[in-house]
């Protein structure tokens, strides 16, 4: 196996294990905080996502546009980039610390806009947030150190460090449950000691995640020291390089805050932001495993053709990518739809809660295929160095998200929608917005490149759907034969996981069998693609 192959295998294994341990982390957290109807869980969800949201803005505005590219370029310097990278590290650390300080000042407002009920729940979230905010610094250091290691072809630590974070968090959450109990769903149960334990555990995990990378720093051969002379770092290019993507991130952040605000109107009485976060985690599993792993190499090819001006090849690659991704993603969609209740039971405490969470998951799944298509379409624009057009269709998506979220809230106020279904309505609005975004993106790319051959890949998606529908019903039949919501698949989190695997396995087997009977051309291409990932191939 080549060095590139070994690196890919190492990264792939680390990513998979990181996601599995991340799921286990969420499962344990549900044991402690609950999910559906838990005001404490929603308060912690808002607080713990806040550092990540702020870091994403910094990452788009500074790290991605300036620091990471400069780190890669500095590797060619005579001193291996030590002097220049010292400047970058100092600059990055200062920005991260200042951002954390500003966020601390704004925390009461940032929390209140996401928790409309205010009161004790908002107070608890603010307390959690102060413990979680240092994560901004540790996320940033993890990114800077990790990218430096990657620039030196040291790939493993950056991918595997999150596993350490997840394991540490799992242990910490289990200890909290053993010491303080596992019925901590009400906000008035929380003492300062308990708040410090949970918030501190979450932040300690991110700190250790960054610290793990430092253990490998000596292998870079770089010696860093504080250096506040930042001239020549490239700050003057920030506006030019990051303006459109930064604006996109700001709009998306504001939209996400609004969604959380509306969903948390149901906090304490039904599914809120915690359930939405957990449903999104399940939703992202097939997307991340299938779309990111298969679609990313296609992006590389599309970029090469775009640079060379071979528009026809770009169009052909988009068509091939959508058909290949569609083969896998439509099958995965059928499997997750059929297994929605047992899969949701993994992240809830009871069968009724699993049914409520499954409704949110199903609402998100409406957009799984559109998001797969837009993954390739959006990257086609990026291949032509066009970040302005993606901003346009992202703005349209955000407008639809805002409209549907506010519409769902008005329906609740008018008595037309039960508040326990509010989170599902918000999630469905997200899916509608993503579908509108995809259609607009396809039209805009058509205007730029001409006919995209959409009839061919839409036809392929149609054939996949013809196989997926009976396959999904077969899996749903297995779920019903096992007792449905009153059966063994909803009796515990472990049985929910086993039930989801059984239902999903039946769906995949029937789906592949039907496509084989239909002699679908993509079946052979998909088999060849899978064989590339098998050992010894």
Secondary structure, DSSP 8 states (H G I E B T S, - for coil): --HHHHHHHHHHHHHHHHHHHHHHHHHHHHHHH-STT-HHHHHHHHHHHHHHHHHHHHIIIIIIIIIHHHHHHHTTSTTTTHHHHHHHHHHHHHHHHHHHHHHHHHHHHHHHTT-TT-HHHHHHHHHHHHHHTTHHHHHHHHHHHHHHHHHTT--HHHHHHHHHHHHHHHHHHHHHHHHH-S---SGGG--HHHHHHHHHHHHHHHHHHHHHHHTTGGGGT---------TTSSGGGHHHHHHHHHHHHHHHHHHHHHHHHHHGGGBTTB--HHHHHHHHHHHHHHIIIIIIHHHHHHHHHHHHHHHTT-HHHHHHHHHHHHHHHHHHHHHHHHHHHHTHHHHHHTTSSSHHHHHHHHHHHHHHHTTHHHHHHHHHHHHHHHHTT--HHHHHHHHHHHHHHHHHHHHHHHHHHTTSS-GGGHHHHHHHHHHHHHHHHHHHHHHHHHHHHS---HHHHHHHHHHHHHHHHHHHHHHHHHHHHTTGGGSGGGSSHHHHHHHHHHHHHHHHHHHHHHHHHTT-HHHHHHHHHHHTTSTT-
